[in-house]
Amino acid sequence: MAEGPSGLQPRLSDDGQWWWTGSEWVPASQTPIPPPPPPMPYIEPRRPGIPNAVVITVGVVVALLITAMAAGLGLYVNHVRNGSASNSPTPNGPSAARLNAISGTAVFTDDFHDPSSGWFAGTSSSGTTFGYSGGAYVIDAHGFFTHYTFSPYSLPLPQASATISATQTRDAPPGAGFGVMCEQGTGQQLIRYQMYIAVGGVFHVTVVKGPDSKDNLASRLKLGTSGAEPGSTPVTIVGDCLTAADGKSTRLVLFVNGVMAADVTDPSTVPGSGWRMGILATSEASRNSTVTFTRFEERELSG
């Protein structure tokens, strides 16, 4: 089930049975009360015409909660089914020999010391807060969710990379973590990839297809051991999203502290509108956790 920041206008779910009120889903038989209009968007001055950053908190359905708890609480955050990704890289983008954690050309960087650089600042309906603090960007994450926000640089790129450096509170529960995401398309054509590491040193590569809803779960494309885990020591994560020229597959490459952890290909056809990049934090209902981001960089990759 999808959650968004307070102030979103009501919308009807695809099945016509639920209204999103701006804070919760209610049966369509109930008339939602329109929330107040959202605040004026911030337009990043270095990129005229770019829309403001958007924050969405994506719910993790608990249909397999008992199974997940038996295997270790939160081991598979935000997914309940396997995807169909290939573990062999395709010709999408640079070759494996040439692709590294600093490939491409930087188009946007931020160290979060400027609180007007364009990232969302506020509170979502789950109680999760996003904002600048002490020269960093902080997500104080609540609930059994994946929380993400788009980069202020929103010009879509056909082959894109996002880099973050971040730390996490020491007492974060297993399953809590952080990473990057890329998204393109809308409605039924929406596709979002999420690449992140979680407490316990586990990395995840997942995909969400179609509009957010309480029944639309992320699918796992790749799971493994990262060699690093969230904690008080900063970890640097790079996630690459490279789409084939024919739009018939997307190559996903994850680096953790400069070491390639995953290189998989999802055969799903994409809309071709280009990728918007962002950052994410995963959290568990058992205990809140805080992620502190100290660096973000978005890069355009060339073939």
C-alpha positions, 0 to 999 in steps of 0.5 A: 500500500502506498503512503504519501506526504500530507497534502496530496490530493485525493485519488482513486485506486486502479480497481476503483474501490479505494480513495487515497485521502492524503493520509490513508486509503478509505473505501470508495463508498466514503467521500474523501475530504479534500486536504489543503493545497500543497505548499508552493514547490521549490524549483532548483534554480540551477535547473530551470523548469525542473519540478520539485522533489517528491516524497513517497513512502511505499508500504510493505504488505505483511501477507508473508510476515510470519514467513519473514519473521521465521527467516529473520525479521525484515530479511526481505524488506518490501518484496514477497516474490521473485523476479525474472532478472538475468544474472548475466550483464547485457550490452546495455551501457559500458562493458563490465570491464569499463564500468566502475563506481565513478563511470560517467559524467556528473550532472548534479552533486550535493553535500546537503550543506545548503538547505535550499538545494531542493530536497523534500523537507517535511513529514509523511503520513507514517510519521517519517520525517525528511529534512536537512540537519547539521550539514546532512540530509536526514530521514527518520524512518517509521514503520514497516516501509520503504521511504524514498525521495527524488533528486532535485535534478529531475531531467530524465536520463536514459542511462543514469547513476546515483551515488550516496554516502550515508550512516545509520543509527547503531540500534537499527533493527535487521531489515533497516537500511538505505540505498538509491532508486530509479524510476520512469513512466506513470500509471501502469507503465511505471517502473521503479528499481531499488538498490540498497543494503540492510542491517546484517550486510545484505544487499537487495535489488528489487523492482516495482511495476505499475502504480503504488497500491496496497496490493502492488508489491516489489519483486526481488531481482537479486539478494546477496551479501554486500561486505558492508552494512549500515551503521555508524561507519559511512557506506558509499552506494552506487546504483546504475540504471542502464536501459537498452536502446530498444527499451527491452531490458534494463541493466542494474549495477550496484557498487558498495564501497567501490566494489561491484555487488550485483550486475543483473538485467531485468527484461521488462520493457520500459516506457523510454522516458528516461530515469529519475534518480533518488535516495531511499531508506527502509525501516521496520515496525519494531523500532524507528531508525535514522539514516543520515546522508552526507553526499549525493551525486547523479551521473550520466552514463555513456555507452 
